[in-house]
């Protein structure tokens, strides 16, 4: 059985159904894609709005509550940094402290009530921030930042205190960053760097330090949002706002958890619509990581397979390490859209080229064989005995003269080539110096991506520090692995956004007739019998075998004649989950006598096992096909999810499944199937016919509609096995389990 969460449906899950079904508090709008301003049933926007954070990052006035200039006090350094930041952004600074007449020469106010104006941003440095937050809310402050820890990350008492803080903020209309955050939003960003910038979101400030340091390599950063415990403003809010900023070329995230999975997806959807790349490290791949993240920020990490699927559906590029986050975000922020997907590896060593080409192919990159004409051109400058098919091995000497630049130009001139990767395993001046200069010059005159892997462990060489890092057109890496990860993400991002159609636009706007039929079948708090579960599937147009529910041996014989031999007989009851283990399934029955005997045996077993029956199912026997499983479960963050995978006993043995987070379209459903390890079974193996893939996709989409429309009533659904018949013959749900909320 597919796992699920058996609890009260979250608000997010109810909102998911409202979003998908298009329920609104105002007039319904049909026959067009969803637009900004369309509302769900609770009056919330169908597309999450972008919070106005302009006055957070560029306030006109700043209050520092708990300001200090006393030597040795922690608040002194913070106050000094905020004073410097306020001066840089042109904001008026108002220190607040009950016993100080002035701080750093600036007159100090005794309380929030004494502020001379409505401030845009208040930074709270006191140990008990809740009374101050209430005062700031009363003073109509636009934004507040709370540094103090000791809230949701500490347990129930801290959670309750954080809820009180969030309630105060929500009632007032003020927006809050924190608690348990830091000063990263007020860092000094370099203003001498040009080009598209990276905007940074982190739930742990320390984990953003490596990306902040990218400025030392000439890569521009524009904003840093340290979201902390996210009592109010969360990662989704900053993601949505950063997406709208013209200077932002990519958004890099370090996430320990998500406050609201659906809001995050709406923000990611906004980024995908605008083509803004989002790269994320998401903690929680392991139980240890998930547990530690919860203790750090109090955020839910979510079931990792669901998080992975949700991010993939909306084009969020997930990486594992901070070094990968650095390199991938930097490339995506600065590189132009690719002209082609082909990658060429160019090196001065056959061994290096072969090794990198192997790794690139394993990473899923396409390394096209260069045409015979292109190879003949390259052999004008490269000895005939060296391979130039791809990878291209120049043997070393040509990089020392004019041949080196000609080789690079010839490679970049190939229409199948979109990316050139040149690994330099170690400096070998003067040849390496000329090589990187030729690469930089060629990149400046080309619209194709040039990547250099500078493998020296030193990194102080002028060829690296001055020439490579001085170029805004060459993407420079220190490891081959990070280079390949970034290039793969770059190509995938542009393929994704070029074809992207928002699932929220394609989602149905009104409940289907199936939804109304299903209402009569739902039984609150109960598991449905197989017969009732199949009626639910029928309501949504999902095919089930010919079958009849009977309550006597004689009726079973009559039913078998109508269904057609051979038949399958199964006990049907609301409490039966695993019929096979209890001996409550009989297959391949070919005569009336076998049917009568099977009926008696099934009912005897049920009595012995104390299993209540609503009858015995006499079913058409379906043998030829591929057994799959399709189901619905609930995730704490994202609400209803749809799972598809290899069915029968294989689902428990191989666990070869893929997850989709509604709403999603046909292409996403096909992508789910493409990711299965056993995908080849659907194509036909060892002489078996190809399965009806279109029918399987249709079942997945119909189950998705069930998940969306019945999300607050259906706790779990299992169709296992779903027999996918040969192409053109459809798919049949042979068994089903449904649990109502």
C-alpha positions as CSV (number, residue, x, y, z in Angstrom):
1,X,0.0,0.0,0.0
2,X,1.3,3.5,-0.8
3,X,2.1,5.5,2.3
4,X,-0.1,8.4,3.3
5,X,-0.7,10.8,6.2
6,X,-3.9,10.0,8.0
7,X,-4.8,13.2,9.7
8,X,-6.8,16.4,9.4
9,X,-6.5,17.9,6.0
10,X,-4.3,21.0,6.0
11,X,-5.5,24.4,4.9
12,X,-3.0,24.1,2.0
13,X,-4.7,21.0,0.8
14,X,-8.1,22.6,0.9
15,X,-6.7,25.5,-1.0
16,X,-5.2,23.1,-3.6
17,X,-8.7,21.8,-4.4
18,X,-10.1,25.3,-4.6
19,X,-7.3,26.4,-6.9
20,X,-7.7,23.4,-9.2
21,X,-11.5,23.6,-9.3
22,X,-11.6,27.3,-9.7
23,X,-14.0,27.9,-6.8
24,X,-14.3,31.6,-6.0
25,X,-16.0,34.0,-3.6
26,X,-16.8,36.3,-6.5
27,X,-18.0,35.8,-10.1
28,X,-16.5,32.8,-11.8
29,X,-14.4,33.5,-14.9
30,X,-14.3,30.6,-17.4
31,X,-12.9,29.9,-20.8
32,X,-9.5,31.6,-20.2
33,X,-6.3,30.9,-18.3
34,X,-6.2,32.0,-14.7
35,X,-5.1,35.6,-14.2
36,X,-3.8,37.7,-11.4
37,X,-6.7,38.6,-9.2
38,X,-8.7,35.4,-9.6
39,X,-9.7,34.1,-6.2
40,X,-10.1,30.7,-4.7
41,X,-13.0,29.7,-2.4
42,X,-11.5,31.4,0.6
43,X,-10.9,34.7,-1.2
44,X,-7.2,34.2,-1.6
45,X,-5.4,34.8,-4.9
46,X,-5.3,31.9,-7.3
47,X,-1.8,33.2,-8.3
48,X,0.0,34.3,-5.1
49,X,0.7,38.0,-5.3
50,X,4.2,39.5,-5.0
51,X,4.7,41.2,-1.7
52,X,6.0,44.8,-1.9
53,X,9.5,44.5,-0.4
54,X,10.9,47.6,-1.9
55,X,10.8,49.5,1.4
56,X,12.4,46.5,3.2
57,X,15.5,46.6,1.0
58,X,15.5,50.4,0.5
59,X,13.7,52.0,3.4
60,X,13.4,55.7,3.9
61,X,13.5,55.4,7.7
62,X,15.0,52.7,10.0
63,X,14.4,52.2,13.7
64,X,16.8,50.1,15.8
65,X,15.1,49.0,19.0
66,X,17.7,48.1,21.6
67,X,20.4,50.2,19.9
68,X,23.7,50.4,21.7
69,X,27.2,51.9,21.4
70,X,28.5,50.5,24.7
71,X,31.9,48.9,24.2
72,X,31.8,45.1,24.3
73,X,28.0,44.8,23.9
74,X,26.8,42.5,21.1
75,X,24.2,45.1,20.1
76,X,26.9,47.7,19.5
77,X,28.3,45.9,16.5
78,X,24.9,45.3,15.1
79,X,23.8,48.9,15.6
80,X,27.0,50.1,13.9
81,X,26.4,47.9,10.9
82,X,22.8,49.1,10.6
83,X,23.8,52.7,10.8
84,X,26.3,52.2,8.0
85,X,23.7,50.4,5.9
86,X,21.1,53.1,6.5
87,X,23.6,55.7,5.3
88,X,24.3,53.7,2.2
89,X,20.7,53.3,1.2
90,X,19.8,56.9,2.2
91,X,17.5,56.1,5.2
92,X,17.0,58.1,8.3
93,X,18.1,56.2,11.4
94,X,16.2,56.3,14.7
95,X,17.9,54.5,17.6
96,X,15.6,53.4,20.4
97,X,16.7,52.7,23.9
98,X,15.0,53.7,27.3
99,X,18.2,54.8,29.0
100,X,20.5,56.2,26.4
101,X,20.4,59.8,25.2
102,X,22.3,59.1,22.1
103,X,23.9,56.2,20.2
104,X,27.0,56.9,18.0
105,X,26.1,60.6,18.2
106,X,22.5,60.1,17.0
107,X,19.7,61.2,19.4
108,X,18.1,58.1,21.0
109,X,14.4,57.8,21.6
110,X,13.2,56.2,24.8
111,X,10.4,54.1,23.2
112,X,8.7,53.1,20.0
113,X,5.9,55.4,20.9
114,X,8.3,58.3,20.6
115,X,9.3,57.7,17.0
116,X,8.8,60.9,15.1
117,X,7.5,59.2,11.9
118,X,6.0,56.0,10.6
119,X,9.1,54.0,9.9
120,X,9.6,51.6,7.0
121,X,11.8,49.2,8.8
122,X,12.3,48.4,12.5
123,X,15.1,46.1,13.7
124,X,14.4,44.6,17.1
125,X,17.5,43.7,19.2
126,X,15.8,43.0,22.5
127,X,15.6,39.6,24.2
128,X,11.8,39.6,24.5
129,X,10.6,41.0,21.2
130,X,6.9,40.3,21.5
131,X,5.9,43.5,23.4
132,X,8.0,45.5,21.0
133,X,6.3,43.9,18.0
134,X,3.0,44.9,19.5
135,X,4.2,48.5,19.8
136,X,5.5,48.5,16.3
137,X,2.3,47.2,15.0
138,X,0.4,49.9,16.8
139,X,2.8,52.5,15.2
140,X,1.9,51.2,11.7
141,X,5.5,50.1,11.0
142,X,5.8,48.5,7.6
143,X,8.5,45.9,8.3
144,X,10.1,44.5,11.4
145,X,13.1,42.2,11.8
146,X,13.5,40.0,14.9
147,X,16.9,38.5,15.6
148,X,16.1,36.7,18.8
149,X,16.0,32.9,18.9
150,X,14.1,30.6,21.3
151,X,11.0,30.2,19.2
152,X,9.6,27.4,17.0
153,X,13.0,25.8,16.8
154,X,13.0,25.1,20.6
155,X,9.7,23.1,21.0
156,X,6.1,23.7,22.0
157,X,6.5,26.7,24.2
158,X,8.6,28.5,21.6
159,X,6.1,27.5,18.9
160,X,3.3,29.1,20.9
161,X,5.3,32.3,21.4
162,X,6.0,32.4,17.6
163,X,2.3,31.9,16.8
164,X,1.4,34.9,19.1
165,X,4.0,37.0,17.3
166,X,2.6,35.9,13.9
167,X,-0.9,36.6,14.9
168,X,0.0,40.1,16.0
169,X,1.7,40.8,12.7
170,X,-1.2,39.4,10.6
171,X,-3.7,41.5,12.4
172,X,-1.7,44.7,11.9
173,X,-0.7,44.3,8.3
174,X,3.0,44.8,9.3
175,X,5.4,42.3,7.7
176,X,8.0,40.4,9.8
177,X,11.4,38.8,9.0
178,X,12.4,36.2,11.5
179,X,12.6,35.4,14.4
180,X,15.9,33.6,14.6
181,X,17.5,35.6,11.8
182,X,20.5,37.8,11.4
183,X,22.1,40.8,9.6
184,X,22.7,39.2,6.2
185,X,20.1,41.4,4.5
186,X,22.1,44.5,5.5
187,X,25.5,43.4,4.2
188,X,27.7,45.6,2.1
189,X,27.3,44.4,-1.5
190,X,29.8,45.4,-4.1
191,X,28.5,48.1,-6.4
192,X,31.4,47.9,-8.9
193,X,30.3,44.7,-10.5
194,X,28.2,44.5,-13.7
195,X,25.9,42.1,-15.3
196,X,23.0,40.0,-14.0
197,X,23.1,39.4,-10.3
198,X,22.4,36.5,-8.0
199,X,19.7,37.0,-5.3
200,X,20.2,34.8,-2.3
201,X,17.7,33.2,0.1
202,X,18.9,31.3,3.1
203,X,17.3,29.9,6.2
204,X,20.8,29.6,7.8
205,X,22.9,32.8,7.3
206,X,26.2,30.9,7.7
207,X,25.3,28.7,4.7
208,X,25.1,31.8,2.5
209,X,28.6,32.9,3.2
210,X,30.2,31.0,0.2
211,X,27.8,32.6,-2.2
212,X,28.3,36.1,-0.7
213,X,32.0,35.5,-1.3
214,X,31.4,35.0,-5.1
215,X,31.7,38.8,-5.3
216,X,35.5,38.3,-4.8
217,X,35.4,36.3,-8.1
218,X,33.7,39.1,-9.9
219,X,30.1,37.7,-9.7
220,X,27.5,40.2,-8.7
221,X,25.1,39.7,-5.8
222,X,22.1,42.0,-5.4
223,X,20.1,40.8,-2.3
224,X,20.3,38.4,0.6
225,X,17.2,37.3,2.5
226,X,17.9,35.4,5.7
227,X,14.4,34.1,6.4
228,X,15.0,32.3,9.8
229,X,11.9,30.8,11.3
230,X,9.6,32.4,8.8
231,X,6.9,33.4,11.3
232,X,5.6,35.7,8.5
233,X,7.8,36.5,5.5
234,X,9.1,33.3,4.0
235,X,11.2,32.0,1.2
236,X,8.3,32.0,-1.2
237,X,7.7,35.7,-0.6
238,X,11.3,36.6,-1.4
239,X,11.4,34.2,-4.3
240,X,8.4,35.9,-5.9
241,X,9.8,39.4,-5.3
242,X,13.3,38.6,-6.5
243,X,11.8,37.1,-9.7
244,X,10.4,40.6,-10.6
245,X,13.6,42.5,-10.1
246,X,15.3,43.3,-13.4
247,X,18.8,43.0,-12.1
248,X,18.4,39.5,-10.9
249,X,19.7,36.8,-13.3
250,X,19.3,33.8,-10.9
251,X,18.0,33.1,-7.5
252,X,20.0,30.8,-5.2
253,X,18.3,29.2,-2.1
254,X,19.5,27.3,0.9
255,X,16.3,25.8,2.4
256,X,15.9,23.7,5.5
257,X,12.2,23.5,5.1
258,X,9.1,25.2,3.6
259,X,6.4,27.0,5.6
260,X,3.8,26.6,2.9
261,X,4.6,24.2,0.0
262,X,1.8,25.5,-2.2
263,X,3.0,29.1,-1.9
264,X,6.5,28.1,-2.7
265,X,5.2,26.4,-5.9
266,X,3.3,29.5,-6.9
267,X,6.4,31.5,-6.5
268,X,8.4,29.0,-8.5
269,X,5.7,29.1,-11.2
270,X,6.1,32.8,-11.4
271,X,9.9,32.4,-11.9
272,X,9.3,29.7,-14.5
273,X,6.9,32.0,-16.4
274,X,9.6,34.8,-16.5
275,X,12.4,32.4,-17.2
276,X,14.3,33.3,-14.0
277,X,16.4,30.3,-12.9
278,X,16.0,29.1,-9.3
279,X,18.8,26.9,-7.8
280,X,18.3,25.3,-4.4
281,X,20.0,23.2,-1.8
282,X,17.1,21.6,0.1
283,X,18.1,19.9,3.4
284,X,16.2,16.8,4.4
285,X,17.3,14.0,2.0
286,X,18.1,11.9,5.0
287,X,16.3,11.5,8.3
288,X,19.3,13.0,10.2
289,X,19.2,16.1,7.9
290,X,15.5,16.5,8.3
291,X,15.7,16.2,12.1
292,X,18.5,18.7,12.4
293,X,16.8,21.2,10.1
294,X,13.6,21.1,12.2
295,X,15.6,21.9,15.3
296,X,17.4,24.7,13.6
297,X,14.5,26.7,12.1
298,X,11.3,24.9,13.2
299,X,10.4,24.4,9.5
300,X,8.9,21.2,8.1
301,X,11.3,19.6,5.7
302,X,8.6,17.5,3.9
303,X,8.9,14.0,2.4
304,X,12.0,14.3,0.3
305,X,10.6,12.5,-2.8
306,X,7.7,14.9,-2.8
307,X,9.9,17.9,-2.4
308,X,12.1,16.6,-5.3
309,X,9.1,16.1,-7.6
310,X,7.5,19.4,-6.8
311,X,10.7,21.3,-7.5
312,X,11.3,19.4,-10.7
313,X,7.8,20.1,-12.0
314,X,8.3,23.9,-11.6
315,X,11.9,24.0,-12.9
316,X,13.7,24.5,-9.6
317,X,17.2,23.1,-10.0
318,X,18.1,21.1,-6.9
319,X,21.7,20.6,-6.1
320,X,23.4,19.0,-3.0
321,X,26.4,21.1,-2.0
322,X,27.1,24.8,-1.5
323,X,29.9,24.6,-4.1
324,X,27.4,23.3,-6.6
325,X,25.0,26.1,-5.6
326,X,27.7,28.7,-6.2
327,X,28.8,27.5,-9.6
328,X,25.3,26.6,-11.0
329,X,23.7,29.9,-9.9
330,X,26.7,31.9,-11.2
331,X,26.5,30.2,-14.6
332,X,22.7,30.5,-14.9
333,X,22.8,34.2,-13.9
334,X,25.4,35.2,-16.5
335,X,25.2,32.8,-19.5
336,X,23.2,33.6,-22.6
337,X,20.5,31.2,-23.8
338,X,22.2,28.2,-25.5
339,X,22.3,28.1,-29.3
340,X,22.4,24.3,-29.3
341,X,22.6,21.4,-26.8
342,X,25.7,19.9,-28.1
343,X,28.8,19.9,-25.9
344,X,32.4,19.6,-27.1
345,X,35.3,18.8,-24.8
346,X,38.5,20.4,-26.0
347,X,41.8,19.6,-24.3
348,X,45.6,19.4,-24.8
349,X,45.6,15.8,-23.6
350,X,43.8,12.8,-24.9
351,X,43.6,11.3,-21.5
352,X,42.0,14.4,-20.0
353,X,39.6,14.7,-22.9
354,X,38.5,11.1,-22.7
355,X,38.0,11.3,-19.0
356,X,35.9,14.5,-19.1
357,X,33.9,13.2,-22.1
358,X,33.1,10.0,-20.1
359,X,31.9,12.1,-17.1
360,X,29.9,14.5,-19.4
361,X,28.1,11.6,-21.1
362,X,27.4,10.0,-17.7
363,X,25.9,13.3,-16.6
364,X,23.5,13.2,-19.5
365,X,25.1,15.8,-21.7
366,X,25.0,15.3,-25.5
367,X,28.5,15.1,-27.1
368,X,27.8,15.1,-30.9
369,X,30.4,13.6,-33.2
370,X,31.7,16.5,-35.3
371,X,31.0,16.2,-39.0
372,X,33.7,14.9,-41.3
373,X,34.0,18.4,-42.8
374,X,34.6,19.9,-39.4
375,X,37.1,17.3,-38.5
376,X,39.0,17.9,-41.8
377,X,39.1,21.6,-40.9
378,X,40.5,20.9,-37.5
379,X,43.1,18.7,-38.9
380,X,44.6,21.7,-40.7
381,X,46.1,22.6,-37.4
382,X,46.0,19.4,-35.4
383,X,48.0,16.3,-36.4
384,X,46.1,13.6,-38.3
385,X,46.9,10.9,-35.7
386,X,45.0,12.8,-33.0
387,X,41.2,12.4,-32.6
388,X,39.1,15.5,-33.2
389,X,35.7,13.8,-33.4
390,X,34.7,14.9,-29.9
391,X,36.5,15.1,-27.6
392,X,39.0,17.2,-29.5
393,X,42.6,16.6,-28.6
394,X,45.1,19.2,-30.0
395,X,48.2,17.5,-28.7
396,X,49.4,20.6,-26.8
397,X,51.7,22.5,-29.2
398,X,49.0,24.3,-31.3
399,X,47.9,26.3,-28.2
400,X,51.2,28.1,-28.3
401,X,50.7,29.9,-31.6
402,X,47.9,31.3,-33.9
403,X,46.6,27.7,-34.4
404,X,45.0,27.7,-31.0
405,X,42.5,30.5,-31.6
406,X,41.6,29.0,-35.0
407,X,40.8,25.7,-33.5
408,X,38.5,27.3,-30.9
409,X,36.8,29.4,-33.5
410,X,36.2,26.3,-35.7
411,X,34.7,24.4,-32.8
412,X,32.4,27.3,-31.9
413,X,31.4,27.7,-35.5
414,X,29.8,24.2,-35.6
415,X,26.0,24.6,-35.6
416,X,25.5,21.5,-33.4
417,X,27.8,22.9,-30.7
418,X,26.3,25.1,-27.9
419,X,29.0,24.6,-25.2
420,X,32.7,24.2,-25.3
421,X,34.4,22.8,-22.1
422,X,38.1,23.1,-21.8
423,X,39.7,21.3,-18.8
424,X,43.1,22.7,-17.8
425,X,44.3,20.2,-15.2
426,X,47.2,22.3,-14.2
427,X,49.0,25.5,-15.2
428,X,51.8,25.1,-17.8
429,X,52.9,28.6,-18.7
430,X,53.4,30.1,-21.2
431,X,51.1,27.7,-23.2
432,X,48.3,27.7,-20.6
433,X,48.4,31.5,-20.4
434,X,47.9,31.8,-24.2
435,X,45.3,29.0,-24.2
436,X,43.1,30.9,-21.6
437,X,43.6,34.2,-23.4
438,X,42.5,32.6,-26.7
439,X,39.4,31.1,-24.9
440,X,38.5,34.4,-23.4
441,X,38.9,36.4,-26.6
442,X,36.9,33.8,-28.6
443,X,34.1,33.8,-26.0
444,X,33.9,37.6,-26.2
445,X,33.1,37.3,-29.9
446,X,30.8,34.3,-29.7
447,X,27.2,33.8,-28.6
448,X,28.1,30.3,-27.4
449,X,29.1,29.2,-23.9
450,X,32.8,28.7,-23.1
451,X,33.6,26.9,-19.9
452,X,37.1,26.4,-18.4
453,X,37.9,24.1,-15.6
454,X,41.0,25.5,-13.9
455,X,42.4,22.5,-12.0
456,X,45.3,24.0,-10.2
457,X,45.1,23.6,-6.4
458,X,46.8,26.9,-6.0
459,X,44.5,29.4,-7.8
460,X,46.8,32.3,-7.5
461,X,48.1,32.2,-11.1
462,X,47.5,35.4,-13.2
463,X,45.9,33.3,-16.0
464,X,43.2,32.3,-13.5
465,X,42.9,35.3,-11.2
466,X,43.2,38.0,-13.9
467,X,42.4,36.5,-17.3
468,X,39.7,33.9,-16.5
469,X,38.0,35.7,-13.6
470,X,38.3,39.0,-15.4
471,X,36.0,37.7,-18.1
472,X,32.3,38.0,-17.9
473,X,31.8,35.7,-20.8
474,X,33.9,32.6,-19.8
475,X,32.4,30.5,-17.0
476,X,35.3,29.3,-14.8
477,X,35.2,26.3,-12.5
478,X,37.6,24.6,-10.2
479,X,36.2,21.1,-10.6
480,X,34.9,19.1,-13.5
481,X,32.0,17.8,-11.5
482,X,30.7,21.3,-10.7
483,X,31.2,22.3,-14.3
484,X,29.1,19.5,-15.7
485,X,26.4,20.0,-13.1
486,X,26.1,23.6,-14.0
487,X,26.2,23.1,-17.8
488,X,23.5,20.4,-17.5
489,X,21.3,22.7,-15.4
490,X,21.9,25.6,-17.8
491,X,20.7,23.5,-20.8
492,X,17.9,21.9,-18.9
493,X,16.6,25.3,-17.6
494,X,16.3,26.8,-21.1
495,X,14.6,23.7,-22.5
496,X,12.2,23.8,-19.6
497,X,11.3,27.4,-19.8
498,X,11.0,27.4,-23.6
499,X,8.3,24.7,-23.3
500,X,6.8,25.8,-19.9
501,X,3.0,26.0,-19.6
502,X,1.8,26.8,-16.1
503,X,-0.1,23.9,-14.6
504,X,-2.2,26.5,-12.8
505,X,-3.4,27.9,-16.1
506,X,-4.3,24.4,-17.4
507,X,-6.0,23.2,-14.2
508,X,-9.8,22.9,-14.4
509,X,-11.7,25.8,-13.2
510,X,-15.0,24.1,-12.0
511,X,-15.7,20.7,-10.3
512,X,-16.5,17.9,-12.8
513,X,-19.7,15.9,-12.9
514,X,-17.6,13.0,-11.6
515,X,-17.1,15.0,-8.4
516,X,-20.8,15.2,-7.7
517,X,-21.2,11.4,-8.3
518,X,-18.3,10.7,-6.0
519,X,-19.9,12.6,-3.1
520,X,-22.5,9.9,-2.7
521,X,-19.9,7.2,-2.4
522,X,-17.7,8.8,0.3
523,X,-18.0,7.5,3.8
524,X,-16.4,9.8,6.4
525,X,-13.6,8.2,8.4
526,X,-14.0,4.8,6.8
527,X,-12.1,2.6,4.4
528,X,-14.3,1.7,1.4
529,X,-14.7,-1.9,0.3
530,X,-13.1,-2.9,-3.0
531,X,-16.5,-2.8,-4.7
532,X,-17.2,0.8,-3.4
533,X,-13.7,1.9,-4.3
534,X,-14.2,0.7,-7.8
535,X,-17.5,2.6,-8.0
536,X,-15.5,5.7,-7.1
537,X,-13.1,5.0,-10.0
538,X,-16.0,4.4,-12.4
539,X,-17.3,7.8,-11.4
540,X,-14.1,9.4,-12.7
541,X,-14.1,7.3,-15.9
542,X,-11.5,4.9,-14.9
543,X,-12.1,1.4,-16.3
544,X,-12.6,-1.6,-14.0
545,X,-13.2,-5.2,-15.0
546,X,-16.7,-6.5,-15.6
547,X,-17.8,-7.7,-12.2
548,X,-20.8,-8.3,-9.9
549,X,-21.1,-8.3,-6.1
550,X,-23.0,-11.4,-4.9
551,X,-24.1,-12.7,-1.5
552,X,-24.8,-16.4,-2.3
553,X,-23.2,-19.2,-4.2
554,X,-26.1,-19.4,-6.6
555,X,-25.8,-15.7,-7.4
556,X,-22.0,-16.2,-7.9
557,X,-22.6,-18.9,-10.5
558,X,-25.1,-16.6,-12.4
559,X,-22.7,-13.7,-12.2
560,X,-19.8,-15.9,-13.6
561,X,-22.0,-16.7,-16.6
562,X,-22.7,-13.1,-17.2
563,X,-19.1,-11.9,-16.6
564,X,-17.7,-14.7,-18.7
565,X,-15.3,-17.5,-17.8
566,X,-12.5,-17.6,-16.6
567,X,-13.3,-15.5,-13.5
568,X,-11.7,-14.2,-10.4
569,X,-13.5,-14.2,-7.1
570,X,-12.6,-11.9,-4.2
571,X,-14.0,-11.2,-0.8
572,X,-15.2,-7.6,-0.5
573,X,-15.3,-5.7,2.7
574,X,-14.4,-2.4,4.2
575,X,-11.8,-3.8,6.6
576,X,-9.9,-5.9,4.1
577,X,-6.6,-4.4,3.0
578,X,-4.5,-7.4,1.9
579,X,-6.8,-10.1,0.5
580,X,-4.2,-12.3,-1.0
581,X,-2.3,-12.8,2.3
582,X,-5.6,-14.0,3.9
583,X,-6.5,-16.3,1.1
584,X,-9.4,-14.2,0.1
585,X,-8.7,-14.3,-3.7
586,X,-9.4,-17.1,-6.1
587,X,-8.2,-16.8,-9.7
588,X,-8.7,-18.8,-12.9
589,X,-12.1,-20.3,-12.1
590,X,-13.5,-22.0,-15.2
591,X,-16.7,-23.8,-14.1
592,X,-19.8,-23.4,-12.0
593,X,-18.7,-26.0,-9.5
594,X,-15.4,-24.2,-9.0
595,X,-17.3,-20.9,-8.5
596,X,-19.6,-22.5,-5.8
597,X,-16.7,-24.0,-4.0
598,X,-14.8,-20.7,-4.1
599,X,-17.7,-18.8,-2.7
600,X,-18.0,-21.2,0.3
601,X,-14.3,-21.1,0.9
602,X,-14.1,-17.3,0.8
603,X,-16.9,-16.8,3.2
604,X,-15.6,-19.5,5.5
605,X,-12.2,-17.8,5.7
606,X,-13.9,-14.4,6.3
607,X,-15.8,-15.9,9.2
608,X,-12.7,-17.5,10.7
609,X,-10.7,-14.3,10.3
610,X,-13.6,-12.3,11.7
611,X,-13.7,-10.1,8.6
612,X,-17.0,-8.5,7.8
613,X,-18.0,-8.8,4.1
614,X,-20.4,-6.8,2.0
615,X,-20.3,-9.7,-0.5
616,X,-18.1,-11.6,-2.9
617,X,-16.9,-10.0,-6.2
618,X,-17.1,-12.2,-9.3
619,X,-14.7,-10.5,-11.7
620,X,-13.6,-10.7,-15.3
621,X,-10.1,-12.2,-15.4
622,X,-7.6,-9.8,-17.1
623,X,-4.1,-11.4,-17.7
624,X,-2.2,-9.7,-20.5
625,X,-0.5,-6.5,-19.6
626,X,1.9,-4.6,-17.4
627,X,1.0,-4.3,-13.7
628,X,1.2,-0.7,-12.5
629,X,0.2,1.2,-9.4
630,X,-1.4,4.6,-9.2
631,X,-2.4,6.2,-6.0
632,X,-3.1,9.3,-3.9
633,X,-1.5,10.3,-0.7
634,X,-1.2,13.5,1.4
635,X,2.0,15.4,2.1
636,X,2.2,17.8,5.1
637,X,3.6,20.6,2.9
638,X,2.0,20.1,-0.5
639,X,-1.3,18.4,0.2
640,X,-2.5,15.7,-2.2
641,X,0.1,14.0,-4.3
642,X,-0.2,11.4,-7.1
643,X,2.1,8.4,-7.3
644,X,2.7,6.0,-10.2
645,X,5.0,3.1,-10.5
646,X,5.5,-0.6,-11.1
647,X,2.6,-2.4,-9.5
648,X,1.7,-5.8,-8.0
649,X,4.2,-7.1,-5.5
650,X,7.0,-5.1,-7.3
651,X,5.8,-1.8,-5.7
652,X,6.9,-3.1,-2.3
653,X,10.0,-4.9,-3.5
654,X,11.5,-2.4,-6.0
655,X,9.8,0.8,-4.8
656,X,10.1,2.1,-8.4
657,X,7.6,5.0,-8.2
658,X,7.4,8.6,-9.3
659,X,5.5,11.4,-7.5
660,X,3.5,14.3,-9.0
661,X,2.2,17.3,-7.1
662,X,-1.1,18.5,-8.5
663,X,-1.9,20.4,-10.6
664,X,0.1,19.0,-13.4
665,X,-0.5,18.5,-17.1
666,X,0.0,15.6,-19.6
667,X,3.6,16.4,-20.2
668,X,4.4,16.2,-16.5
669,X,2.6,12.9,-16.3
670,X,4.7,11.5,-19.1
671,X,7.8,12.8,-17.4
672,X,6.8,10.9,-14.3
673,X,6.6,7.7,-16.3
674,X,9.9,8.4,-18.1
675,X,11.7,8.6,-14.8
676,X,10.8,5.0,-13.7
677,X,13.6,2.5,-13.7
678,X,11.2,-0.1,-15.1
679,X,10.0,2.2,-17.9
680,X,11.2,-0.3,-20.6
681,X,8.4,-2.7,-19.5
682,X,5.9,-0.3,-20.9
683,X,7.7,-0.2,-24.3
684,X,7.6,-4.0,-24.6
685,X,10.5,-6.4,-23.7
686,X,11.4,-9.9,-24.7
687,X,8.7,-10.1,-27.4
688,X,5.9,-8.6,-25.3
689,X,3.8,-5.9,-27.0
690,X,4.1,-2.3,-26.0
691,X,1.7,-1.2,-23.4
692,X,-1.0,1.4,-23.9
693,X,1.0,4.4,-22.6
694,X,-1.7,6.9,-23.5
695,X,-4.3,5.0,-21.5
696,X,-1.9,5.0,-18.5
697,X,-1.3,8.7,-18.7
698,X,-5.1,9.3,-18.9
699,X,-5.6,7.2,-15.7
700,X,-2.9,9.3,-13.9
701,X,-4.6,12.5,-15.0
702,X,-8.0,11.3,-13.9
703,X,-6.6,10.2,-10.5
704,X,-5.1,13.7,-10.2
705,X,-8.5,15.2,-10.7
706,X,-9.8,12.9,-7.9
707,X,-7.0,14.1,-5.7
708,X,-7.8,17.8,-6.4
709,X,-11.5,17.5,-6.1
710,X,-11.7,15.1,-3.2
711,X,-8.7,16.4,-1.4
712,X,-10.5,17.2,1.8
713,X,-12.4,13.8,1.8
714,X,-10.0,11.3,0.4
715,X,-7.2,10.3,2.7
716,X,-5.7,7.6,0.5
717,X,-6.3,5.8,-2.8
718,X,-4.5,2.8,-4.1
719,X,-5.1,1.3,-7.5
720,X,-2.9,-1.8,-7.5
721,X,-2.6,-3.4,-9.9
722,X,-3.7,-1.2,-12.7
723,X,-3.3,-3.6,-15.7
724,X,-2.0,-1.6,-18.7
725,X,-3.1,-3.6,-21.7
726,X,-1.3,-3.7,-25.1
727,X,-1.3,-0.5,-27.1
728,X,-4.8,0.6,-28.1
729,X,-6.6,-1.6,-25.6
730,X,-6.6,0.7,-22.5
731,X,-5.9,0.1,-18.9
732,X,-8.1,-1.7,-16.2
733,X,-8.0,-1.2,-12.5
734,X,-8.1,-4.7,-11.1
735,X,-8.1,-3.8,-7.4
736,X,-8.6,-0.6,-5.5
737,X,-8.4,0.7,-1.9
738,X,-9.8,4.0,-0.8
739,X,-9.8,5.5,2.7
740,X,-12.0,8.5,3.5
741,X,-11.3,11.3,5.9
